[in-house]
Amino acid sequence: MAALAVSELRVPATGPADGVLGDVLRRAVRLAPDAVLLSTPETGERWTATELLDAAGSVAAGLLARHAPGARVATCLGNGPAAVLLQLGTALAGMTLVPVNPRSRPAEVEHALRLSGAVLAVAAEEVAGNPVADLCAAVEGVDVVRVGVDWRAAVPWATPGELPAVDPQSLAQVQFTSGTTGRAKGVRITHAGMVATGTAFAERLGPTTGRVWCNPMPLFHTAGNVLGVVGALASGAEHVVLPFAPGPVLRVVEERQVTLLSAAPTLLDLLAAHPDLARTDLSSLRVLFTGGMTVTPAFVDRVEQVFGARLSITFGMTETCGAVLQTSPEDPDPVRRETVGAPLAGTDVRIAGPDGAAVAPGTPGELWVRGERITRGYLDDPVATAEAIDADGWLHTGDLAEMDGRGACRVVGRLKDMIKTGGENVSPVEVEEVLVAHPDIARAAVVGVPDPRWGELVVAFVVPAGDRDPSPDELTRHCRDRLSPFKVPRHWRVVDELPMTASAKVQRAELRRIAAADAG
């Protein structure tokens, strides 16, 4: 490819024209009907391509016995076979999946179910002590299916019949992401976008047919259910699904001779620090996939040395089905170590200056992306949609990046104040609203401070109400009762006043400087 004159690149779509998730599954059956495509170490269950299609068809029939095509079905489940089969069955039924973090707190669950219009919630009795089925049942108008230890007895099944035709442009999922307004926004994801992303992602990883793909990434995120579920189906790999815990993941790598492991940077650090690592046979590993936050050349070198495998890094967001840029394991060292790769097939990327025009290569600007995988907007939020996606279809990511002359990109910062911790997005406003609801707090501001393991840690600056004396332990308990664990501040600072601009806005840059100095 000739050197680029400006930082804009259009990569045409390639690969099979599978328009909906059901097409990807049916194609896998045609290519290798007896190949194992899904396994779950916790239960010892395995499904060939044919068995997986039959099981997904039975789940689709069970859902259609309750609701019509187009209905929205929420899942609040940990990683396991039920989550995968509900995803596939919902797609075959022409319904919309609404995956909800099973560790969500009551207000978060209610917001997700009400905003999405879910009529059915398939929820675990509890996940990590969180009674998520009870939380769903507390939302009026939602039919709840409770999933206990015997998941087969709970998931809706029926004799497969004729399934509805599904439009590739129809809504496949509503995924939730934190926004700068403080409330989670419902991201609309189409079948076409999901299939295009999973397929292109798998192609960038290289040949994976017949290999074993271990995926402990959360199946309520695009990283788990688009890059993982769809990517593994598109590539013909055996998809090994399990919750993340360092010991069990290491055992699975050795026992199942895993060739490809998906893990966020934080999870890779936890695996590398685990005492079982030294006695685990990692010789089968060929590729590690990671993403969710910016990684350094030193991190790439350390991970590849520890695990003896090549690292593939992706950059994406929920609004891009989880991936839009990605390095290949076969890329030259400077690309693999210093960038997040080139655009995936079917993607337009522009590094835009303040006037919206593409800047010169090597010049920082805002990362804009366009293509089939881009969200169709935010559910029932035309204002936020118009702010994010312009009239020409460009998604303005709010991230600062630069593109080299060959099309590889490097993320250099963010325009937004979003905090990214352990691969999760945290809206400062959402946490601040919870804090100021406490009687001891008059004002609060939340920022992220860099952390080598988590990417960023959430830090809260709080101004006491009157003569109150806020206790960090009490504030932590207050937040844990109302927020998901990753949103709870890890560090606290009680201050008399927050630094403000002349227009009465909090100077977050100054707070980040103070927090970084404190972290020292």
FENCOR-V800446 format. One record per residue. N is the residue number from 1. RES is the residue in one letter. PHI is phi as a letter, one per 30 degrees, with the letter a starting at -180 (NA if undefined). Layout:
BEGIN
N&RES&PHI ; N&RES&PHI
END
This chain:
BEGIN
1&M&NA ; 2&A&d ; 3&A&d ; 4&L&d ; 5&A&d ; 6&V&b ; 7&S&d ; 8&E&b ; 9&L&b ; 10&R&c ; 11&V&c ; 12&P&d ; 13&A&d ; 14&T&b ; 15&G&i ; 16&P&d ; 17&A&d ; 18&D&d ; 19&G&c ; 20&V&b ; 21&L&e ; 22&G&d ; 23&D&d ; 24&V&d ; 25&L&d ; 26&R&d ; 27&R&d ; 28&A&d ; 29&V&d ; 30&R&d ; 31&L&d ; 32&A&a ; 33&P&d ; 34&D&c ; 35&A&d ; 36&V&d ; 37&L&c ; 38&L&b ; 39&S&b ; 40&T&b ; 41&P&e ; 42&E&d ; 43&T&c ; 44&G&i ; 45&E&d ; 46&R&b ; 47&W&b ; 48&T&d ; 49&A&e ; 50&T&d ; 51&E&d ; 52&L&d ; 53&L&d ; 54&D&d ; 55&A&d ; 56&A&d ; 57&G&d ; 58&S&d ; 59&V&d ; 60&A&e ; 61&A&d ; 62&G&d ; 63&L&d ; 64&L&d ; 65&A&d ; 66&R&c ; 67&H&b ; 68&A&d ; 69&P&e ; 70&G&j ; 71&A&d ; 72&R&c ; 73&V&c ; 74&A&d ; 75&T&b ; 76&C&b ; 77&L&b ; 78&G&d ; 79&N&d ; 80&G&l ; 81&P&d ; 82&A&d ; 83&A&d ; 84&V&d ; 85&L&d ; 86&L&d ; 87&Q&d ; 88&L&d ; 89&G&d ; 90&T&d ; 91&A&d ; 92&L&d ; 93&A&d ; 94&G&i ; 95&M&c ; 96&T&c ; 97&L&d ; 98&V&b ; 99&P&d ; 100&V&c ; 101&N&e ; 102&P&d ; 103&R&c ; 104&S&d ; 105&R&d ; 106&P&e ; 107&A&d ; 108&E&d ; 109&V&d ; 110&E&d ; 111&H&d ; 112&A&d ; 113&L&d ; 114&R&d ; 115&L&d ; 116&S&d ; 117&G&i ; 118&A&d ; 119&V&c ; 120&L&b ; 121&A&b ; 122&V&c ; 123&A&b ; 124&A&d ; 125&E&e ; 126&E&a ; 127&V&b ; 128&A&h ; 129&G&i ; 130&N&c ; 131&P&d ; 132&V&d ; 133&A&d ; 134&D&d ; 135&L&d ; 136&C&d ; 137&A&d ; 138&A&d ; 139&V&c ; 140&E&d ; 141&G&i ; 142&V&c ; 143&D&d ; 144&V&c ; 145&V&c ; 146&R&c ; 147&V&c ; 148&G&c ; 149&V&d ; 150&D&d ; 151&W&d ; 152&R&d ; 153&A&d ; 154&A&c ; 155&V&d ; 156&P&d ; 157&W&b ; 158&A&a ; 159&T&d ; 160&P&d ; 161&G&b ; 162&E&d ; 163&L&c ; 164&P&d ; 165&A&d ; 166&V&c ; 167&D&d ; 168&P&e ; 169&Q&c ; 170&S&d ; 171&L&d ; 172&A&c ; 173&Q&b ; 174&V&c ; 175&Q&c ; 176&F&c ; 177&T&b ; 178&S&d ; 179&G&b ; 180&T&d ; 181&T&d ; 182&G&j ; 183&R&c ; 184&A&d ; 185&K&c ; 186&G&d ; 187&V&d ; 188&R&d ; 189&I&c ; 190&T&c ; 191&H&e ; 192&A&d ; 193&G&d ; 194&M&d ; 195&V&d ; 196&A&e ; 197&T&d ; 198&G&e ; 199&T&d ; 200&A&d ; 201&F&d ; 202&A&d ; 203&E&d ; 204&R&d ; 205&L&d ; 206&G&j ; 207&P&e ; 208&T&b ; 209&T&e ; 210&G&i ; 211&R&c ; 212&V&c ; 213&W&c ; 214&C&c ; 215&N&b ; 216&P&c ; 217&M&d ; 218&P&e ; 219&L&d ; 220&F&c ; 221&H&c ; 222&T&d ; 223&A&d ; 224&G&d ; 225&N&c ; 226&V&c ; 227&L&d ; 228&G&d ; 229&V&d ; 230&V&d ; 231&G&d ; 232&A&d ; 233&L&d ; 234&A&d ; 235&S&c ; 236&G&i ; 237&A&d ; 238&E&d ; 239&H&c ; 240&V&c ; 241&V&c ; 242&L&a ; 243&P&d ; 244&F&d ; 245&A&a ; 246&P&e ; 247&G&e ; 248&P&e ; 249&V&d ; 250&L&d ; 251&R&d ; 252&V&d ; 253&V&e ; 254&E&d ; 255&E&d ; 256&R&c ; 257&Q&h ; 258&V&d ; 259&T&c ; 260&L&b ; 261&L&b ; 262&S&c ; 263&A&a ; 264&A&d ; 265&P&e ; 266&T&d ; 267&L&d ; 268&L&d ; 269&D&d ; 270&L&d ; 271&L&d ; 272&A&d ; 273&A&c ; 274&H&d ; 275&P&d ; 276&D&d ; 277&L&e ; 278&A&d ; 279&R&c ; 280&T&c ; 281&D&d ; 282&L&c ; 283&S&d ; 284&S&d ; 285&L&d ; 286&R&c ; 287&V&b ; 288&L&c ; 289&F&c ; 290&T&b ; 291&G&l ; 292&G&j ; 293&M&a ; 294&T&d ; 295&V&c ; 296&T&c ; 297&P&e ; 298&A&d ; 299&F&d ; 300&V&e ; 301&D&d ; 302&R&d ; 303&V&d ; 304&E&d ; 305&Q&d ; 306&V&d ; 307&F&c ; 308&G&i ; 309&A&b ; 310&R&d ; 311&L&c ; 312&S&c ; 313&I&c ; 314&T&c ; 315&F&b ; 316&G&a ; 317&M&a ; 318&T&e ; 319&E&d ; 320&T&c ; 321&C&i ; 322&G&j ; 323&A&a ; 324&V&b ; 325&L&b ; 326&Q&a ; 327&T&d ; 328&S&c ; 329&P&e ; 330&E&c ; 331&D&d ; 332&P&e ; 333&D&e ; 334&P&e ; 335&V&d ; 336&R&d ; 337&R&d ; 338&E&c ; 339&T&b ; 340&V&c ; 341&G&i ; 342&A&c ; 343&P&d ; 344&L&d ; 345&A&e ; 346&G&i ; 347&T&b ; 348&D&c ; 349&V&b ; 350&R&b ; 351&I&c ; 352&A&c ; 353&G&d ; 354&P&e ; 355&D&d ; 356&G&i ; 357&A&d ; 358&A&d ; 359&V&d ; 360&A&d ; 361&P&e ; 362&G&i ; 363&T&c ; 364&P&d ; 365&G&a ; 366&E&d ; 367&L&d ; 368&W&c ; 369&V&b ; 370&R&a ; 371&G&k ; 372&E&d ; 373&R&d ; 374&I&d ; 375&T&e ; 376&R&d ; 377&G&j ; 378&Y&c ; 379&L&d ; 380&D&h ; 381&D&b ; 382&P&d ; 383&V&d ; 384&A&d ; 385&T&d ; 386&A&d ; 387&E&d ; 388&A&c ; 389&I&b ; 390&D&d ; 391&A&d ; 392&D&c ; 393&G&i ; 394&W&d ; 395&L&d ; 396&H&d ; 397&T&d ; 398&G&i ; 399&D&c ; 400&L&c ; 401&A&b ; 402&E&b ; 403&M&c ; 404&D&d ; 405&G&d ; 406&R&c ; 407&G&j ; 408&A&d ; 409&C&c ; 410&R&b ; 411&V&d ; 412&V&c ; 413&G&l ; 414&R&b ; 415&L&d ; 416&K&d ; 417&D&c ; 418&M&e ; 419&I&c ; 420&K&c ; 421&T&b ; 422&G&h ; 423&G&i ; 424&E&c ; 425&N&c ; 426&V&b ; 427&S&d ; 428&P&e ; 429&V&d ; 430&E&d ; 431&V&d ; 432&E&d ; 433&E&d ; 434&V&d ; 435&L&d ; 436&V&d ; 437&A&d ; 438&H&d ; 439&P&d ; 440&D&d ; 441&I&c ; 442&A&c ; 443&R&b ; 444&A&a ; 445&A&b ; 446&V&b ; 447&V&b ; 448&G&c ; 449&V&b ; 450&P&e ; 451&D&b ; 452&P&d ; 453&R&c ; 454&W&c ; 455&G&i ; 456&E&b ; 457&L&c ; 458&V&d ; 459&V&b ; 460&A&c ; 461&F&c ; 462&V&b ; 463&V&c ; 464&P&d ; 465&A&d ; 466&G&i ; 467&D&c ; 468&R&d ; 469&D&b ; 470&P&d ; 471&S&c ; 472&P&e ; 473&D&d ; 474&E&d ; 475&L&d ; 476&T&d ; 477&R&d ; 478&H&e ; 479&C&d ; 480&R&d ; 481&D&d ; 482&R&b ; 483&L&b ; 484&S&d ; 485&P&e ; 486&F&d ; 487&K&d ; 488&V&d ; 489&P&e ; 490&R&c ; 491&H&b ; 492&W&b ; 493&R&b ; 494&V&c ; 495&V&b ; 496&D&d ; 497&E&b ; 498&L&c ; 499&P&d ; 500&M&b ; 501&T&d ; 502&A&d ; 503&S&c ; 504&A&i ; 505&K&c ; 506&V&d ; 507&Q&d ; 508&R&d ; 509&A&d ; 510&E&d ; 511&L&d ; 512&R&d ; 513&R&d ; 514&I&d ; 515&A&d ; 516&A&d ; 517&A&d ; 518&D&d ; 519&A&d ; 520&G&i
END
